[in-house]
Amino acid sequence: MLDATQSEGVERATTNALFNGNKLKLGIFGLNCNNGCAMTTAPEGYFLDWEITKKVAQAADNAGFEVLVPVSRWKGLGGANNFNGRNFETYTWAAGLAALTKNITLTTTSHVQVTHPIFAAKQAATIDHISGGRYALNIVCGWFGPEIEMFGQTFLDHEDRYDYTEEWFDIVKGLWTGGDNDSFTYNGKYFQIDDCLALPKPLQRPYPAVINAGGSERGRNFIASQCDVGYIVITDHNNLDATRKQVADYRELAARKYNREVQVWTHAYVIQRDTEAEAKAYLDRITGEYGNDVAADTAAKFLGLSSEIMPAEAWQTFKTHLKAGYGGYGIVGSEAQVAEKLEELSDVGLDGVAVHWVDYDEGLGRFNEVTLPKLEAVGLRAPFKG
């Protein structure tokens, strides 16, 4: 029988798929929310219930995907289907799926202003034990003010949000890494904690993987100094040389300033059809005929973007990507083109891509059948043994 020091001190590279050897890692983004990442009212859009969530998660697990990354939403963005208003809370969602999967990493996306760090540290450690060391924490500073205000919290400005986030994570990390008999005290601007102890510790050492998607200078430094994975948004889909520099800048900052290595990921919506023309026609259908413009305008407003500060053509392109998949990179085309575009993303230095579809079940089935073998054939992924 293992004693506590043996059972709660596993090297995370041995249990957490985010640290495996695949050159291009894969995740699924937004599976916990109604309509996923697609701001569309198309009738085939993803309708959230537990059975379909479980089915897709287990299919991704069996195919060797590295991670499931949920969207933390507390208030819908509006429109005819109140985009993302129906959703599963991410800690309980991840705990449930941890017990139903074997290999994939489960992530909780945590808005720091609505989840107390002591509670977050305890929940995270619980999921890490349920999953056998397959947990990751996605830290979100928050951008949609109305859902933060639902909790009676004041929506902080950008710099204050990062001050709050850094204190929040100091506490989580302190509770994860302290000795079993060491109480934790913290006195900051936002948190005052006295004589706190959280047991058991997470299984993973030094602690579970940490993810963030900060794009500002402050956000980039938070990723470079504190995180294992940083998500970037590809702003110019027609200029991957700019993305190459964006990826290189994250790595350089982490190495030069903090003597650390970070993985750099992005997220992408996938529309895979028999021909490119069919795929583009489907993109037009879901964003034009069935596009949820109210949700897109709401998201753009709270992200600080509008038609008033962008050229007309750029604004329309941005809204298309927003409606198609939360502003993710567009992977739209035939079976061969989808694999080629993923290979291009790897070529610019990205470590991983979290993908999403209008219909997760159909999209993942097609992806597993035809795209994964192509990625294996070019050496981006090893065949998955299970």
JOBELNOR-V854188 format. One record per residue. N is the residue number from 1. RES is the residue in one small letter. PSI is psi in whole degrees, 0 to 359 (NA if undefined). Layout:
N&RES&PSI / N&RES&PSI
This chain:
1&m&133 / 2&l&140 / 3&d&176 / 4&a&321 / 5&t&330 / 6&q&318 / 7&s&340 / 8&e&42 / 9&g&52 / 10&v&140 / 11&e&125 / 12&r&335 / 13&a&342 / 14&t&345 / 15&t&333 / 16&n&118 / 17&a&340 / 18&l&341 / 19&f&20 / 20&n&183 / 21&g&2 / 22&n&133 / 23&k&319 / 24&l&109 / 25&k&157 / 26&l&141 / 27&g&172 / 28&i&132 / 29&f&134 / 30&g&14 / 31&l&343 / 32&n&2 / 33&c&144 / 34&n&134 / 35&n&5 / 36&g&242 / 37&c&1 / 38&a&114 / 39&m&76 / 40&t&152 / 41&t&15 / 42&a&136 / 43&p&336 / 44&e&4 / 45&g&155 / 46&y&118 / 47&f&121 / 48&l&123 / 49&d&167 / 50&w&323 / 51&e&316 / 52&i&325 / 53&t&313 / 54&k&318 / 55&k&313 / 56&v&317 / 57&a&317 / 58&q&327 / 59&a&321 / 60&a&319 / 61&d&314 / 62&n&339 / 63&a&351 / 64&g&11 / 65&f&146 / 66&e&327 / 67&v&149 / 68&l&124 / 69&v&112 / 70&p&162 / 71&v&129 / 72&s&107 / 73&r&137 / 74&w&345 / 75&k&133 / 76&g&159 / 77&l&2 / 78&g&190 / 79&g&181 / 80&a&327 / 81&n&16 / 82&n&67 / 83&f&126 / 84&n&6 / 85&g&332 / 86&r&119 / 87&n&159 / 88&f&133 / 89&e&140 / 90&t&330 / 91&y&313 / 92&t&325 / 93&w&311 / 94&a&322 / 95&a&317 / 96&g&315 / 97&l&333 / 98&a&326 / 99&a&349 / 100&l&4 / 101&t&170 / 102&k&332 / 103&n&325 / 104&i&148 / 105&t&134 / 106&l&131 / 107&t&143 / 108&t&134 / 109&t&116 / 110&s&112 / 111&h&118 / 112&v&331 / 113&q&348 / 114&v&4 / 115&t&113 / 116&h&139 / 117&p&329 / 118&i&316 / 119&f&318 / 120&a&316 / 121&a&319 / 122&k&315 / 123&q&316 / 124&a&315 / 125&a&322 / 126&t&313 / 127&i&323 / 128&d&322 / 129&h&316 / 130&i&320 / 131&s&350 / 132&g&34 / 133&g&31 / 134&r&40 / 135&y&148 / 136&a&146 / 137&l&120 / 138&n&110 / 139&i&125 / 140&v&125 / 141&c&337 / 142&g&141 / 143&w&341 / 144&f&92 / 145&g&315 / 146&p&327 / 147&e&331 / 148&i&320 / 149&e&338 / 150&m&331 / 151&f&8 / 152&g&16 / 153&q&148 / 154&t&126 / 155&f&114 / 156&l&157 / 157&d&174 / 158&h&308 / 159&e&320 / 160&d&326 / 161&r&321 / 162&y&326 / 163&d&314 / 164&y&315 / 165&t&319 / 166&e&320 / 167&e&315 / 168&w&312 / 169&f&330 / 170&d&319 / 171&i&313 / 172&v&311 / 173&k&321 / 174&g&320 / 175&l&330 / 176&w&326 / 177&t&348 / 178&g&163 / 179&g&160 / 180&d&335 / 181&n&11 / 182&d&114 / 183&s&159 / 184&f&129 / 185&t&139 / 186&y&131 / 187&n&106 / 188&g&191 / 189&k&322 / 190&y&335 / 191&f&136 / 192&q&115 / 193&i&132 / 194&d&127 / 195&d&54 / 196&c&144 / 197&l&138 / 198&a&115 / 199&l&145 / 200&p&162 / 201&k&161 / 202&p&156 / 203&l&319 / 204&q&142 / 205&r&140 / 206&p&333 / 207&y&171 / 208&p&157 / 209&a&145 / 210&v&136 / 211&i&146 / 212&n&158 / 213&a&32 / 214&g&132 / 215&g&345 / 216&s&173 / 217&e&318 / 218&r&318 / 219&g&319 / 220&r&321 / 221&n&325 / 222&f&315 / 223&i&311 / 224&a&328 / 225&s&335 / 226&q&339 / 227&c&162 / 228&d&333 / 229&v&131 / 230&g&130 / 231&y&136 / 232&i&155 / 233&v&126 / 234&i&109 / 235&t&330 / 236&d&102 / 237&h&349 / 238&n&7 / 239&n&79 / 240&l&347 / 241&d&324 / 242&a&323 / 243&t&321 / 244&r&315 / 245&k&320 / 246&q&314 / 247&v&313 / 248&a&323 / 249&d&321 / 250&y&314 / 251&r&317 / 252&e&317 / 253&l&314 / 254&a&318 / 255&a&313 / 256&r&313 / 257&k&330 / 258&y&359 / 259&n&46 / 260&r&164 / 261&e&141 / 262&v&148 / 263&q&146 / 264&v&124 / 265&w&168 / 266&t&176 / 267&h&154 / 268&a&141 / 269&y&141 / 270&v&125 / 271&i&107 / 272&q&118 / 273&r&178 / 274&d&327 / 275&t&161 / 276&e&321 / 277&a&318 / 278&e&321 / 279&a&317 / 280&k&323 / 281&a&323 / 282&y&321 / 283&l&316 / 284&d&322 / 285&r&311 / 286&i&333 / 287&t&338 / 288&g&284 / 289&e&319 / 290&y&13 / 291&g&139 / 292&n&87 / 293&d&330 / 294&v&312 / 295&a&318 / 296&a&317 / 297&d&322 / 298&t&313 / 299&a&315 / 300&a&319 / 301&k&312 / 302&f&346 / 303&l&357 / 304&g&26 / 305&l&146 / 306&s&167 / 307&s&343 / 308&e&339 / 309&i&4 / 310&m&143 / 311&p&151 / 312&a&314 / 313&e&318 / 314&a&322 / 315&w&316 / 316&q&321 / 317&t&316 / 318&f&315 / 319&k&325 / 320&t&312 / 321&h&325 / 322&l&314 / 323&k&325 / 324&a&331 / 325&g&58 / 326&y&33 / 327&g&15 / 328&g&171 / 329&y&137 / 330&g&113 / 331&i&94 / 332&v&120 / 333&g&197 / 334&s&175 / 335&e&315 / 336&a&320 / 337&q&323 / 338&v&314 / 339&a&320 / 340&e&320 / 341&k&324 / 342&l&322 / 343&e&321 / 344&e&321 / 345&l&322 / 346&s&321 / 347&d&332 / 348&v&1 / 349&g&359 / 350&l&139 / 351&d&333 / 352&g&160 / 353&v&126 / 354&a&119 / 355&v&163 / 356&h&158 / 357&w&164 / 358&v&314 / 359&d&102 / 360&y&319 / 361&d&307 / 362&e&317 / 363&g&317 / 364&l&322 / 365&g&314 / 366&r&318 / 367&f&314 / 368&n&324 / 369&e&317 / 370&v&332 / 371&t&315 / 372&l&316 / 373&p&326 / 374&k&321 / 375&l&324 / 376&e&322 / 377&a&329 / 378&v&8 / 379&g&13 / 380&l&336 / 381&r&145 / 382&a&146 / 383&p&137 / 384&f&129 / 385&k&344 / 386&g&NA
